[in-house]
Amino acid sequence: THSRVVEATLLEQESSTLPTKFSLDTPYPNPFNASMQVTFAVPEARQVRISVVDVQGRTIAELVQGTVSAGKHRIMWAPEGVTSGLYFVRMDATDWQAVRKVMYLR
């Protein structure tokens, strides 16, 4: 595959109420050039995989892979060695998945 090691930091957001469903927000800012943030929610601890894929379906970056605690989370991603263009942020959580488009401008 064409995976690259990237800088992805998981920042947990404290909240008094837990989310009731899975969600994946549109990456911000969009389009982006230096870095973007991805906010997602999980209602219960679950295996989660969040990846960035190109228009050919190749994985460019793995942002999250493993068990994530219940709550709302935010990831920062600063791509390196990635060309400008359209990408997709994909979230898989067992029996739930979502995809969001993002435009990277160098």
Salt bridges, closest charged atoms under 4 A:
GLU44 OE2 - ARG46 NH2 2.41
ASP54 OD2 - ARG58 NE 2.78
GLU62 OE2 - ARG49 NH2 2.46
ASP92 OD2 - ARG90 NE 2.89
ASP95 OD1 - ARG46 NH1 3.08
